[in-house]
Amino acid sequence: AFKGISDAQFGGAIDTTARMTLQGTVNKTGFLMLLAIAGAAFTWNLFMQAHDPSAPAPFMLLGVFGGFILAMVTIFKQTWAPFTSPVYSLLEGLFLGGVSALLETRYPGIAIQAVGLTFGVLLVMLMVYSSGLIKVTKRFYIGVAAATGGIAGFYLVQMVLGMFGIRLLAINNSSPLSIGISLFIVVIAALNLVLDFDFIERGVNAGAPKYMEWYGAFGLMVTMVWLYLEILRLLSKVRSRN
């Protein structure tokens, strides 16, 4: 989730040709998605040819840590988004392709299912937002942001416990409780898309600078990456019960 833009923050401050537009943001989002797909195709093919998890592992690690660092840089230096967001997308693609290939060998067809569901959720949430069924009020924003922060903290605790060999089996197996938790996280990730749409709309209406098109597209990519990984996790839990 990103800090909102006030309607008067940028209005009239810059030339109209240098302002953020909806079409420009859509185009840049599509470009970032293509970069992520290219990165994913590389590690996917690397694994499928070698049939060895160690083959894409270095690139997956580069994707995870490099992507995280660039995400933090972009969030704090929004003016750098035209340069950092394409590299971020490419790096995240390296990680997503490797993870998808690993799970594909265990659960054939899971990758295309996850991709289809991710874009399906994106389209549904876009229609819901466009229709006005969900309005981004201050209460809604705080609720989604708080839930997102709680999930981030939850994953951080899991990571720390994992360093000491402690694994929370009740939420990492294929039990109904674990599946329910994953489903809840998918819902929160989907609601973050609404915040992204609202952010972009506010930026366009406020006459934000052109570089905010990249930042808006970057925000959508961050959420899409998270949503895809959570859907992939949910599907793997469901498939493991069969």
C-alpha positions in Angstrom: 0.0 0.0 0.0 1.3 3.5 -0.8 0.7 6.9 0.6 -2.2 8.6 -1.1 -2.1 11.7 -3.3 -4.1 14.8 -2.3 -6.2 16.3 -5.2 -4.3 19.6 -4.9 -0.8 18.3 -4.4 0.3 18.5 -8.0 -2.6 20.3 -9.7 -1.4 23.1 -11.9 2.2 22.7 -10.8 3.5 21.3 -14.0 2.8 21.5 -17.8 -0.1 19.3 -18.9 2.0 17.3 -21.3 4.2 16.2 -18.4 1.4 15.0 -16.2 0.5 11.5 -15.2 -2.2 9.9 -17.4 -4.2 6.7 -17.0 -3.2 5.4 -20.5 0.5 6.0 -19.7 0.2 4.1 -16.5 -1.6 1.2 -18.2 1.1 1.1 -20.9 3.9 1.1 -18.3 2.1 -1.6 -16.3 1.9 -3.8 -19.4 5.6 -3.2 -20.1 6.6 -4.2 -16.5 4.5 -7.4 -16.8 6.3 -8.3 -20.0 9.6 -7.9 -18.2 8.5 -10.1 -15.3 7.3 -12.7 -17.8 10.7 -12.6 -19.6 12.5 -13.1 -16.3 10.2 -16.0 -15.3 10.6 -17.7 -18.7 14.4 -17.7 -18.2 14.4 -19.5 -14.8 11.5 -21.7 -15.8 13.4 -23.0 -18.9 16.6 -23.3 -16.9 14.9 -25.6 -14.4 12.9 -27.6 -17.0 16.1 -28.3 -19.0 18.3 -29.3 -16.0 15.5 -30.8 -13.8 17.7 -29.7 -11.0 16.6 -27.0 -8.4 20.1 -25.8 -8.0 20.2 -24.6 -11.7 17.8 -21.6 -11.2 18.7 -21.2 -7.5 21.3 -18.4 -7.9 19.0 -16.4 -10.1 16.0 -16.9 -7.8 18.1 -15.6 -4.9 19.1 -12.6 -7.0 15.5 -12.1 -7.8 14.3 -12.2 -4.1 17.0 -10.0 -2.5 17.6 -7.7 -5.5 13.8 -7.2 -6.0 13.3 -6.4 -2.3 16.1 -3.9 -2.3 14.8 -2.2 -5.4 11.3 -2.2 -4.0 12.5 -0.4 -0.9 14.5 2.1 -3.0 11.5 2.8 -5.2 9.1 3.4 -2.3 11.4 5.9 -0.7 12.7 7.5 -4.0 9.6 7.7 -6.2 11.4 9.8 -8.8 13.7 6.8 -9.5 10.7 4.6 -10.5 11.3 5.0 -14.3 14.7 3.2 -13.7 14.1 0.9 -10.7 10.7 -0.5 -11.5 11.7 -2.2 -14.8 14.7 -3.9 -13.1 12.5 -4.8 -10.1 10.0 -6.5 -12.5 12.7 -8.4 -14.3 14.2 -9.6 -11.0 10.9 -10.7 -9.5 10.3 -12.6 -12.7 13.4 -14.6 -12.1 12.1 -15.7 -8.7 8.5 -16.4 -9.9 9.7 -18.5 -12.8 11.8 -20.7 -10.6 9.2 -21.2 -7.9 6.5 -21.9 -10.5 8.7 -24.5 -12.2 9.5 -26.3 -8.9 5.8 -26.5 -8.1 4.8 -27.5 -11.6 6.9 -30.7 -11.4 5.0 -31.6 -8.3 1.5 -30.4 -9.3 1.3 -30.4 -13.1 -0.8 -27.5 -14.4 -0.6 -25.4 -11.2 1.4 -22.6 -12.8 -1.2 -21.8 -15.5 -4.0 -22.1 -13.0 -2.2 -19.6 -10.7 -1.6 -17.2 -13.7 -5.2 -17.5 -14.8 -6.6 -16.9 -11.3 -4.3 -13.9 -10.7 -5.4 -12.1 -13.8 -8.9 -13.1 -13.2 -8.8 -11.5 -9.7 -7.2 -8.4 -11.3 -10.0 -8.0 -13.8 -12.8 -8.7 -11.2 -11.3 -6.1 -8.7 -10.9 -3.6 -11.5 -14.6 -4.0 -12.5 -15.7 -3.8 -8.8 -13.6 -0.7 -8.3 -14.8 0.9 -11.6 -18.5 0.2 -10.7 -18.1 1.9 -7.4 -19.1 -1.1 -5.4 -16.0 -0.6 -3.3 -15.0 2.9 -2.3 -11.6 3.7 -0.8 -12.6 5.5 2.3 -10.2 6.4 5.1 -11.6 3.5 7.2 -11.2 1.0 4.3 -7.6 2.2 3.6 -6.6 1.8 7.3 -8.3 -1.6 7.5 -6.5 -3.0 4.4 -3.2 -1.4 5.4 -3.4 -2.8 8.9 -4.3 -6.3 7.7 -1.4 -6.1 5.2 1.0 -5.0 7.9 -0.2 -7.8 10.1 0.4 -10.4 7.4 3.9 -9.0 6.8 4.6 -9.3 10.5 3.3 -12.8 10.5 5.6 -13.8 7.7 8.5 -12.1 9.5 7.9 -14.1 12.7 7.7 -17.3 10.6 11.0 -16.5 9.0 12.7 -15.8 12.3 11.3 -19.0 13.8 12.5 -20.9 10.8 16.0 -19.8 11.4 15.8 -21.6 14.7 14.3 -24.7 13.1 10.8 -24.0 14.4 8.1 -24.6 11.8 4.4 -23.7 12.4 2.9 -26.9 10.9 -0.7 -25.9 11.6 -0.5 -23.0 9.1 1.9 -24.5 6.6 0.3 -27.9 5.9 -2.8 -28.7 3.9 -5.3 -28.6 6.8 -8.6 -26.6 6.5 -7.2 -24.0 8.9 -4.1 -23.5 6.8 -6.1 -23.3 3.6 -8.5 -20.8 5.3 -5.5 -18.6 6.3 -4.2 -18.7 2.8 -7.6 -17.8 1.4 -7.8 -14.8 3.8 -4.4 -13.6 2.7 -5.4 -13.9 -1.0 -8.5 -11.7 -0.2 -6.3 -9.1 1.5 -3.9 -9.1 -1.5 -6.8 -8.6 -3.8 -8.1 -5.7 -1.8 -4.7 -4.1 -2.1 -5.4 -3.9 -5.8 -8.2 -1.6 -5.0 -5.8 0.7 -3.1 -3.5 0.6 -6.2 -6.4 1.6 -8.5 -7.4 4.4 -6.2 -3.8 5.6 -5.9 -3.5 5.8 -9.7 -6.8 7.5 -10.1 -5.9 10.1 -7.5 -2.6 10.7 -9.2 -4.1 11.3 -12.6 -6.8 13.6 -11.1 -4.2 15.6 -9.1 -2.0 16.1 -12.2 1.0 14.2 -10.7 4.3 14.3 -12.5 4.9 11.9 -15.4 7.3 9.7 -13.4 4.3 8.7 -11.2 3.0 6.6 -14.1 6.0 4.3 -13.4 5.4 4.5 -9.7 1.7 3.6 -10.1 2.7 0.7 -12.4 5.3 -0.4 -9.9 2.7 -0.5 -7.1 0.4 -2.7 -9.2 3.3 -5.0 -9.9 4.2 -5.4 -6.2 0.6 -6.4 -5.5 0.4 -8.7 -8.5 3.6 -10.5 -7.5 2.3 -11.0 -4.0 -1.1 -12.1 -5.2 0.3 -14.6 -7.6 2.6 -16.2 -4.9 -0.3 -16.4 -2.5 -2.6 -18.1 -5.1 0.2 -20.5 -5.9 0.6 -21.3 -2.2 -3.2 -21.8 -1.8 -3.4 -24.0 -4.9 -0.4 -26.2 -3.7 -2.2 -26.7 -0.4 -5.4 -27.7 -2.1 -3.7 -30.0 -4.6 -1.7 -31.7 -1.8 -4.9 -32.9 -0.2 -5.8 -35.0 -3.3 
